[in-house]
């Protein structure tokens, strides 16, 4: 078992280059001629690299930036985060003001699907080993299925295109019902799994069987196919995955190779080019050389339990609102840099204390100089700044699927089916105990309702800023509950410069007021796409 998929930046794409304006029917403009490309296994490998290199949704027209961007920024469309810069595109989706012309963060893109279709229509003619060919086909089918998963989750009905289109066909496509797209995704993943290897020790980052079953489990869960979801999770478990021992180190460069938890990841190379991970720098605050683009909310901080396993709303939990960060779930400190937390400023050799409250601090929340207006900073991927020479050109891989999700997916599916047995608690306990939390109190969480609330909160804190929360809000239909009204940050107070002790003395910072309507469960089809293809109909409410 080895880390897998999504964007194999290590492979050189000789087949395709990114297009700034791309529509689903356009043929690759720089493709080799079919008479010369499909003549050997090495040609097929080059074509496969092109599919990998174009498999992420496009953002800022840079593949390396794109995939990582979507993983971390998507939480700003949820109650976990706030995107303070409107021009980055995600703020409007989060506060409900998005419209069909707000296309900066659009995920409606058929570039990767077109590349996959081109590969699948031509690979059959290549003289090469049959098993290797089947494996390549399976990889591309997975990539295409993943693209359709993202688009159908965000937009609902989307054109289901499985072949190359003529120019006339490309501007006459109609939206396929989401149920049919989901059926296609599940069928493709099941078929791909049969021809994918159980492990991959080559270091090329290509997908394995575990990725197919893990993604299928996610899709089945999201669509209420609970029995199939449980079977998918069992298939992943047979492949030998396990949790990495340290939650805080799981997201470091030192843990990204031969990690038993990582099932699928976006891979990068530390180099001054599009092959590098360019998104890390948007997270730290000014003193660490970052932009504070993605700002955690107070709602997320409050979701972390006390380290005794009790929620902070429990009067017996020991929570102190004046000193709110002590004795909390260790995942809070691993994920969020909060007021008074120790950290190293850029270029420093010794720890200091993060201070967003003092006007003289380089991280003062109201300075307007790349500091967090919420007072909180995403720490999960940059917990050790010494790992990076350049935050905007790092080699940190970004996780897309990991075994902890499979465990909580299995638990949730069983809870929804009412099949609450020892395996449900075992799944949740593995995740909690790895983080340093106590096992589930079975006298408190002893029925479907309480366990449902528990596993939902576990997903929120375990996967914060991994691009999952909005999808959970969407499928649980809790948008009106968690995405309406004021969004808050830290409470005003003071930091003891000698000890880092934070004392809350004032009101919480208000970041914005959000409005959520049923339409916001889906994103608007970009107006630019409707202008091209008049057969496309807009999502309701837009």
C-alpha positions as CSV (number, residue, x, y, z in Angstrom):
1,X,0.0,0.0,0.0
2,X,1.4,3.4,-1.0
3,X,0.2,6.9,-1.4
4,X,-1.8,7.5,-4.5
5,X,-3.3,9.8,-7.2
6,X,-4.8,12.9,-8.0
7,X,-2.1,15.1,-9.5
8,X,1.2,13.4,-10.4
9,X,3.3,16.6,-10.6
10,X,6.4,14.4,-10.7
11,X,5.5,13.1,-14.1
12,X,6.4,15.3,-17.1
13,X,3.3,16.1,-19.1
14,X,4.4,16.1,-22.8
15,X,0.9,15.7,-24.1
16,X,-1.1,18.6,-22.8
17,X,-0.8,22.1,-21.5
18,X,-3.4,24.1,-19.5
19,X,-5.8,26.2,-21.4
20,X,-6.9,29.5,-19.9
21,X,-10.4,29.3,-21.4
22,X,-11.5,25.7,-21.7
23,X,-14.9,24.2,-22.6
24,X,-15.9,20.5,-22.5
25,X,-15.8,19.9,-26.3
26,X,-12.5,21.4,-27.2
27,X,-9.8,18.9,-28.3
28,X,-6.3,19.2,-26.9
29,X,-4.7,21.8,-29.1
30,X,-1.1,20.6,-28.7
31,X,-1.7,16.8,-28.9
32,X,0.7,14.5,-30.8
33,X,-0.8,13.2,-33.9
34,X,-2.5,9.8,-33.4
35,X,-0.3,8.2,-35.9
36,X,2.8,8.9,-33.8
37,X,1.6,9.0,-30.2
38,X,0.1,5.6,-29.6
39,X,2.9,3.4,-30.8
40,X,4.5,2.1,-27.6
41,X,4.0,1.7,-23.8
42,X,6.2,4.8,-23.3
43,X,3.9,6.8,-25.5
44,X,0.9,5.6,-23.4
45,X,2.8,6.6,-20.2
46,X,3.4,10.1,-21.6
47,X,-0.3,10.4,-22.4
48,X,-1.2,9.1,-18.9
49,X,1.0,11.7,-17.4
50,X,-0.9,14.3,-19.3
51,X,-4.1,13.1,-17.9
52,X,-2.8,13.2,-14.3
53,X,-1.3,16.7,-14.9
54,X,-4.7,18.1,-16.0
55,X,-6.9,16.3,-13.5
56,X,-7.5,19.1,-11.0
57,X,-10.1,21.8,-11.3
58,X,-8.6,24.9,-12.7
59,X,-7.9,27.9,-10.6
60,X,-5.5,30.7,-11.4
61,X,-4.5,28.6,-14.5
62,X,-1.8,26.8,-12.5
63,X,-2.2,23.0,-12.0
64,X,0.0,22.9,-8.9
65,X,-1.9,25.8,-7.3
66,X,-5.2,24.4,-8.3
67,X,-5.5,21.1,-6.5
68,X,-4.1,22.3,-3.2
69,X,-6.2,25.4,-3.4
70,X,-9.4,23.5,-3.6
71,X,-8.5,21.2,-0.7
72,X,-8.0,24.1,1.8
73,X,-10.1,26.9,0.5
74,X,-13.3,24.9,0.3
75,X,-13.7,25.2,4.0
76,X,-14.2,28.9,3.6
77,X,-17.5,28.0,1.9
78,X,-18.5,26.3,5.2
79,X,-18.9,27.4,8.8
80,X,-15.2,26.4,9.4
81,X,-13.6,29.3,7.7
82,X,-13.7,32.8,6.3
83,X,-11.9,34.0,3.1
84,X,-11.0,37.6,3.9
85,X,-10.0,38.6,0.4
86,X,-13.0,38.8,-2.0
87,X,-10.8,38.6,-5.1
88,X,-9.7,35.1,-4.2
89,X,-13.2,34.0,-5.1
90,X,-14.5,32.0,-2.1
91,X,-15.9,34.7,0.1
92,X,-19.1,35.1,-2.0
93,X,-19.7,31.4,-1.9
94,X,-19.4,31.4,1.9
95,X,-21.7,34.4,2.6
96,X,-24.4,33.5,0.1
97,X,-23.9,36.5,-2.3
98,X,-22.4,34.4,-5.2
99,X,-24.0,34.8,-8.6
100,X,-23.4,33.2,-12.0
101,X,-20.9,35.9,-12.9
102,X,-18.8,35.5,-9.7
103,X,-16.6,32.9,-11.5
104,X,-13.3,33.4,-9.8
105,X,-13.5,30.1,-7.8
106,X,-15.6,28.2,-10.4
107,X,-15.0,24.4,-10.5
108,X,-17.1,24.0,-13.6
109,X,-14.3,22.8,-15.9
110,X,-14.1,19.9,-18.4
111,X,-10.4,20.1,-19.2
112,X,-9.4,17.0,-17.2
113,X,-12.5,15.1,-18.5
114,X,-11.6,15.9,-22.1
115,X,-8.0,14.6,-21.5
116,X,-9.4,11.5,-20.0
117,X,-11.8,10.9,-22.8
118,X,-9.0,11.5,-25.4
119,X,-6.8,8.9,-23.6
120,X,-9.6,6.3,-23.3
121,X,-10.6,6.6,-27.0
122,X,-7.0,6.0,-28.2
123,X,-5.2,3.7,-25.7
124,X,-6.8,0.6,-27.3
125,X,-4.6,0.9,-30.4
126,X,-1.3,0.9,-28.4
127,X,0.8,-2.3,-28.7
128,X,1.7,-3.0,-25.1
129,X,1.3,-5.5,-22.3
130,X,-2.4,-6.1,-21.7
131,X,-2.3,-6.0,-17.9
132,X,-0.4,-2.7,-18.0
133,X,-2.9,-1.2,-20.5
134,X,-5.8,-2.3,-18.3
135,X,-4.1,-0.7,-15.3
136,X,-3.7,2.6,-17.2
137,X,-7.3,2.6,-18.3
138,X,-8.4,2.0,-14.7
139,X,-6.4,5.0,-13.5
140,X,-7.9,7.3,-16.1
141,X,-11.4,6.0,-15.4
142,X,-10.8,6.9,-11.7
143,X,-9.5,10.4,-12.5
144,X,-12.6,11.1,-14.7
145,X,-14.9,9.7,-12.0
146,X,-13.2,12.0,-9.4
147,X,-13.7,15.0,-11.6
148,X,-17.4,14.1,-12.0
149,X,-17.7,13.7,-8.3
150,X,-16.5,17.2,-7.6
151,X,-18.6,18.8,-10.3
152,X,-21.8,16.9,-9.4
153,X,-21.4,17.7,-5.7
154,X,-21.0,21.4,-6.4
155,X,-23.4,21.9,-9.3
156,X,-25.8,19.0,-9.2
157,X,-26.8,18.1,-12.8
158,X,-23.9,18.4,-15.2
159,X,-23.4,17.2,-18.8
160,X,-22.1,13.6,-18.6
161,X,-19.5,13.5,-21.4
162,X,-17.8,10.2,-22.0
163,X,-16.4,10.7,-25.5
164,X,-14.7,13.4,-27.5
165,X,-17.1,15.9,-29.0
166,X,-17.2,17.8,-32.2
167,X,-17.3,21.6,-31.9
168,X,-21.0,21.5,-32.8
169,X,-21.7,18.8,-30.1
170,X,-19.8,20.7,-27.5
171,X,-22.0,23.8,-27.6
172,X,-25.2,21.7,-27.6
173,X,-24.6,19.6,-24.4
174,X,-27.4,19.3,-21.9
175,X,-27.2,18.7,-18.2
176,X,-27.5,15.1,-17.1
177,X,-29.5,14.4,-13.9
178,X,-27.2,14.1,-10.9
179,X,-28.5,10.6,-10.1
180,X,-27.3,9.4,-13.5
181,X,-23.9,11.0,-13.0
182,X,-23.6,9.4,-9.6
183,X,-24.6,6.0,-11.0
184,X,-21.8,6.5,-13.7
185,X,-19.2,7.4,-11.0
186,X,-20.0,4.4,-8.9
187,X,-19.9,2.0,-11.9
188,X,-16.6,3.5,-13.1
189,X,-15.0,3.2,-9.7
190,X,-16.1,-0.4,-9.3
191,X,-14.7,-1.3,-12.7
192,X,-11.5,0.6,-12.1
193,X,-10.9,-1.2,-8.8
194,X,-10.7,-4.5,-10.5
195,X,-7.7,-3.5,-12.6
196,X,-5.8,-1.3,-10.1
197,X,-3.0,-2.8,-8.0
198,X,-3.3,-3.2,-4.2
199,X,-0.1,-1.4,-3.7
200,X,2.3,0.9,-5.6
201,X,6.0,1.1,-4.5
202,X,7.2,3.0,-7.6
203,X,7.0,6.4,-6.0
204,X,5.2,7.8,-9.0
205,X,2.0,8.6,-7.0
206,X,-0.3,6.7,-9.3
207,X,-3.6,5.5,-7.8
208,X,-4.2,2.0,-6.3
209,X,-7.2,0.0,-5.6
210,X,-7.6,1.6,-2.2
211,X,-8.3,5.0,-3.8
212,X,-11.1,3.6,-5.9
213,X,-12.8,1.9,-3.0
214,X,-12.3,4.9,-0.6
215,X,-13.8,7.3,-3.2
216,X,-16.6,4.9,-3.9
217,X,-17.3,4.7,-0.1
218,X,-17.5,8.5,0.0
219,X,-19.8,8.7,-2.9
220,X,-22.0,5.9,-1.6
221,X,-22.2,7.6,1.8
222,X,-23.0,11.0,0.3
223,X,-25.9,9.4,-1.6
224,X,-27.3,7.3,1.2
225,X,-26.2,4.0,-0.2
226,X,-25.1,2.9,3.3
227,X,-24.9,-0.9,2.8
228,X,-22.7,-0.5,-0.3
229,X,-20.7,2.1,1.6
230,X,-19.9,-0.3,4.4
231,X,-18.8,-2.9,1.9
232,X,-16.5,-0.4,0.2
233,X,-14.9,0.5,3.6
234,X,-14.4,-3.2,4.2
235,X,-12.5,-3.5,0.9
236,X,-10.2,-0.6,1.9
237,X,-9.6,-2.2,5.3
238,X,-8.4,-5.4,3.6
239,X,-5.6,-3.6,2.0
240,X,-3.7,-2.9,5.2
241,X,-4.1,0.8,5.8
242,X,-3.7,2.1,9.3
243,X,-3.6,5.5,11.1
244,X,-0.3,7.4,11.3
245,X,0.8,7.5,14.9
246,X,0.8,11.3,15.2
247,X,-2.0,13.6,14.2
248,X,0.1,16.7,14.4
249,X,2.9,15.2,12.3
250,X,0.5,13.6,9.7
251,X,0.5,16.7,7.5
252,X,4.3,17.3,7.6
253,X,6.7,16.6,4.7
254,X,8.4,14.1,6.9
255,X,5.3,12.0,6.9
256,X,4.3,12.1,3.3
257,X,6.2,9.0,2.0
258,X,5.3,5.5,3.0
259,X,2.5,6.8,5.2
260,X,0.1,3.9,6.0
261,X,-2.8,6.4,6.3
262,X,-2.6,8.2,3.0
263,X,-4.7,6.7,0.3
264,X,-4.7,9.5,-2.3
265,X,-2.7,12.7,-2.4
266,X,-1.8,15.6,-4.6
267,X,2.0,15.4,-5.2
268,X,4.4,18.3,-5.6
269,X,8.1,19.0,-6.1
270,X,9.8,21.8,-4.1
271,X,11.0,23.9,-7.0
272,X,10.3,27.4,-8.4
273,X,7.8,26.3,-10.9
274,X,4.2,25.2,-11.4
275,X,5.2,21.8,-10.0
276,X,5.4,23.3,-6.5
277,X,2.7,23.5,-3.9
278,X,1.9,27.2,-4.0
279,X,-0.9,27.4,-1.5
280,X,0.8,27.0,1.9
281,X,1.8,30.7,2.1
282,X,-1.9,31.8,2.1
283,X,-2.4,30.3,5.5
284,X,0.2,31.7,8.0
285,X,0.0,35.2,9.4
286,X,2.2,38.2,8.5
287,X,5.0,37.4,10.9
288,X,5.5,34.0,9.3
289,X,5.5,35.4,5.8
290,X,1.9,34.4,5.0
291,X,-1.3,36.1,3.9
292,X,-3.9,34.9,6.4
293,X,-6.3,34.3,3.5
294,X,-8.1,31.4,5.2
295,X,-9.3,32.4,8.6
296,X,-10.8,29.8,11.1
297,X,-14.1,30.8,12.8
298,X,-15.0,30.7,16.4
299,X,-17.6,28.1,15.5
300,X,-14.9,25.7,14.5
301,X,-12.9,26.4,17.6
302,X,-16.0,25.7,19.8
303,X,-16.5,22.3,18.1
304,X,-13.4,20.9,19.7
305,X,-14.2,19.0,22.9
306,X,-12.3,19.3,26.2
307,X,-9.6,16.7,26.5
308,X,-11.9,14.7,28.9
309,X,-14.2,14.0,26.0
310,X,-16.9,16.5,27.0
311,X,-18.2,19.3,24.7
312,X,-17.6,22.8,26.0
313,X,-21.3,23.2,26.4
314,X,-21.4,20.6,29.1
315,X,-21.3,22.5,32.5
316,X,-19.2,19.7,34.0
317,X,-16.6,19.8,31.2
318,X,-14.2,22.2,33.0
319,X,-14.3,24.7,30.1
320,X,-13.3,28.3,31.1
321,X,-14.5,30.9,28.7
322,X,-11.9,33.4,30.0
323,X,-9.1,31.0,29.2
324,X,-10.7,28.9,26.5
325,X,-7.8,27.0,24.9
326,X,-6.5,25.0,27.8
327,X,-7.3,21.3,28.2
328,X,-8.9,21.0,24.8
329,X,-8.9,18.2,22.2
330,X,-5.2,18.1,21.0
331,X,-6.4,18.5,17.4
332,X,-7.3,22.1,18.2
333,X,-3.6,23.0,18.8
334,X,-2.5,20.9,15.8
335,X,-5.0,22.6,13.4
336,X,-5.3,26.2,14.6
337,X,-2.9,28.8,15.8
338,X,-4.9,30.6,18.5
339,X,-4.1,33.6,20.7
340,X,-1.2,32.8,23.1
341,X,-0.1,29.6,21.3
342,X,3.7,29.2,21.0
343,X,5.1,29.4,17.4
344,X,8.2,30.6,15.6
345,X,8.1,33.8,13.5
346,X,9.7,33.8,10.1
347,X,13.5,33.5,10.5
348,X,13.3,33.1,14.3
349,X,15.2,30.4,16.2
350,X,13.1,30.5,19.4
351,X,9.4,30.2,20.0
352,X,7.3,33.3,20.7
353,X,3.6,33.6,21.5
354,X,1.1,34.3,18.8
355,X,-0.4,37.7,19.6
356,X,-3.2,39.0,17.3
357,X,-4.5,41.4,20.1
358,X,-1.6,43.9,20.6
359,X,-1.6,46.8,18.2
360,X,2.2,46.6,18.2
361,X,2.2,42.9,17.1
362,X,3.0,42.1,13.5
363,X,0.0,39.7,13.7
364,X,-2.5,42.3,15.1
365,X,-5.9,41.3,13.8
366,X,-6.9,44.8,12.7
367,X,-3.7,45.8,11.0
368,X,-4.9,45.0,7.5
369,X,-1.4,43.7,6.7
370,X,-1.9,40.0,5.9
371,X,-3.2,39.2,9.4
372,X,-6.2,37.2,10.4
373,X,-9.4,39.3,11.1
374,X,-10.7,36.3,13.2
375,X,-7.5,36.1,15.3
376,X,-7.1,32.5,14.3
377,X,-4.7,31.0,11.7
378,X,-4.7,27.6,10.0
379,X,-1.7,25.7,11.4
380,X,-2.4,22.1,10.2
381,X,-0.1,22.2,7.1
382,X,2.5,24.6,8.4
383,X,3.0,23.5,12.0
384,X,6.8,23.4,11.5
385,X,7.7,26.4,9.4
386,X,11.3,25.2,9.4
387,X,10.2,22.4,7.0
388,X,10.0,25.0,4.2
389,X,12.4,27.2,2.4
390,X,9.6,29.0,0.6
391,X,6.0,28.6,1.7
392,X,4.8,29.4,-1.9
393,X,7.1,26.9,-3.5
394,X,6.9,23.9,-1.2
395,X,7.0,20.1,-1.9
396,X,4.3,19.3,0.6
397,X,1.8,16.8,-0.8
398,X,-1.9,17.5,-0.1
399,X,-4.0,14.6,1.2
400,X,-7.2,13.9,-0.7
401,X,-8.3,10.6,0.8
402,X,-7.0,9.0,4.0
403,X,-7.8,6.1,6.2
404,X,-9.3,8.1,9.0
405,X,-12.1,9.2,6.6
406,X,-12.8,5.5,5.8
407,X,-13.2,4.7,9.5
408,X,-15.6,7.5,10.2
409,X,-17.4,6.8,7.0
410,X,-17.9,3.2,8.0
411,X,-19.1,4.3,11.4
412,X,-21.6,6.9,10.0
413,X,-23.0,4.4,7.5
414,X,-23.7,1.9,10.2
415,X,-25.2,4.5,12.5
416,X,-27.6,5.6,9.7
417,X,-28.6,2.0,9.1
418,X,-29.2,1.5,12.9
419,X,-26.5,-1.2,12.9
420,X,-24.8,0.1,16.1
421,X,-22.4,-2.5,17.3
422,X,-18.8,-2.7,18.7
423,X,-17.3,-1.9,15.3
424,X,-19.0,1.6,15.3
425,X,-17.3,2.5,18.6
426,X,-14.0,0.8,17.4
427,X,-13.9,3.0,14.3
428,X,-14.5,6.2,16.2
429,X,-12.2,5.3,19.0
430,X,-9.3,4.6,16.6
431,X,-9.6,8.1,15.3
432,X,-10.0,9.8,18.7
433,X,-7.3,7.8,20.5
434,X,-4.7,8.6,17.8
435,X,-5.3,12.3,18.5
436,X,-5.0,11.8,22.2
437,X,-8.7,11.8,23.1
438,X,-10.5,9.3,25.3
439,X,-12.7,6.6,24.0
440,X,-16.3,7.3,23.3
441,X,-18.4,7.3,26.5
442,X,-20.9,4.6,25.6
443,X,-23.2,5.5,28.5
444,X,-23.7,9.0,26.9
445,X,-23.5,8.0,23.2
446,X,-25.7,4.9,23.2
447,X,-28.3,5.5,20.5
448,X,-28.6,6.6,16.9
449,X,-29.3,10.3,17.6
450,X,-26.4,10.8,20.0
451,X,-23.9,8.8,17.9
452,X,-25.0,10.7,14.8
453,X,-24.2,14.0,16.5
454,X,-20.9,12.6,17.7
455,X,-19.6,11.3,14.4
456,X,-20.7,14.5,12.6
457,X,-18.6,16.5,15.0
458,X,-15.7,14.1,14.7
459,X,-15.7,14.6,11.0
460,X,-15.7,18.4,11.5
461,X,-12.7,18.5,13.8
462,X,-10.7,15.6,12.2
463,X,-10.9,16.9,8.7
464,X,-10.9,20.7,9.2
465,X,-9.5,22.4,6.1
466,X,-9.3,19.2,4.1
467,X,-12.2,20.2,1.8
468,X,-14.9,18.0,3.3
469,X,-17.0,20.2,5.6
470,X,-19.1,21.9,2.9
471,X,-20.0,18.6,1.4
472,X,-21.2,17.4,4.9
473,X,-23.3,20.5,5.4
474,X,-24.7,20.0,1.9
475,X,-25.7,16.3,2.4
476,X,-26.9,16.7,6.0
477,X,-29.0,19.7,4.9
478,X,-27.9,21.9,7.9
479,X,-27.0,25.0,5.9
480,X,-29.8,27.1,7.3
481,X,-28.7,26.1,10.8
482,X,-24.9,26.7,10.5
483,X,-24.5,29.1,7.5
484,X,-26.9,31.9,8.5
485,X,-26.2,35.0,10.5
486,X,-23.1,36.6,12.0
487,X,-19.7,34.8,11.7
488,X,-17.4,35.4,14.7
489,X,-13.7,35.3,15.5
490,X,-11.9,35.4,18.8
491,X,-13.0,37.4,21.8
492,X,-11.0,40.6,22.5
493,X,-8.6,40.3,25.4
494,X,-4.9,40.3,26.2
495,X,-1.8,38.1,25.9
496,X,0.8,37.9,28.6
497,X,4.0,38.3,26.6
498,X,6.0,36.3,29.2
499,X,3.8,33.2,29.4
500,X,1.4,33.5,26.4
501,X,-1.6,33.3,28.7
502,X,-4.7,34.6,26.9
503,X,-7.4,36.2,28.9
504,X,-10.7,37.0,27.2
505,X,-12.2,40.2,28.4
506,X,-14.3,41.5,25.6
507,X,-16.8,40.7,22.8
508,X,-16.1,38.4,19.9
509,X,-15.0,39.9,16.6
510,X,-17.6,39.8,13.9
511,X,-16.3,39.0,10.5
512,X,-19.4,39.1,8.3
513,X,-23.1,38.3,8.2
514,X,-24.1,35.4,6.0
515,X,-27.3,34.5,4.3
516,X,-28.1,31.0,3.3
517,X,-31.0,29.8,1.1
518,X,-31.8,26.4,-0.3
519,X,-30.1,27.5,-3.6
520,X,-26.7,27.7,-1.8
521,X,-26.5,24.0,-1.5
522,X,-25.5,24.1,-5.1
523,X,-23.2,26.6,-6.9
524,X,-24.4,28.6,-9.9
525,X,-23.4,27.4,-13.4
526,X,-21.0,30.1,-14.6
527,X,-22.7,32.5,-16.9
528,X,-19.8,32.3,-19.3
529,X,-20.7,28.6,-19.9
530,X,-24.3,29.3,-20.5
531,X,-23.3,32.0,-23.0
532,X,-21.4,29.3,-24.9
533,X,-24.0,26.6,-24.6
534,X,-27.6,27.9,-24.6
535,X,-28.9,24.4,-23.8
536,X,-27.4,24.7,-20.3
537,X,-30.0,25.7,-17.7
538,X,-29.1,27.6,-14.5
539,X,-29.5,26.1,-11.1
540,X,-32.7,27.3,-9.3
541,X,-32.6,30.6,-7.5
542,X,-29.7,32.0,-9.5
